[in-house]
Amino acid sequence: MSESTAQCWLVERDFDSRNIVTLVYATPDGSQYQQRERSGQSLQTGAEVTAAVDVPEDELEPVDDEVTRDRYATEAERTAEQYGPDDPI
């Protein structure tokens, strides 16, 4: 049985002082998201960060804040307009 997935777009990328990069991918309507952390080193040597990823629906978290939900929806739309899903970003 295949797992149901949702296409999510990169809506946020933050760097911290520990050389950790936090990536946030959200659904097009901004209502759900998945947060990923990667080391700065893995960004240089590991798999590329792409504009979109398919996320199993049971791994998505709800976005409870309306302002954040609207911001994620706007960013997802902007990213989708500028990049293909598999484009490195």
Secondary structure, DSSP 8 states (H G I E B T S, - for coil): ----EEEEEEEEEEE-TTSEEEEEEE-TTSSEEEEEEEEHHHHHHS---BSEEEEEGGG-EE---HHHHHHHHHHHHHHHHHS-TT-B-
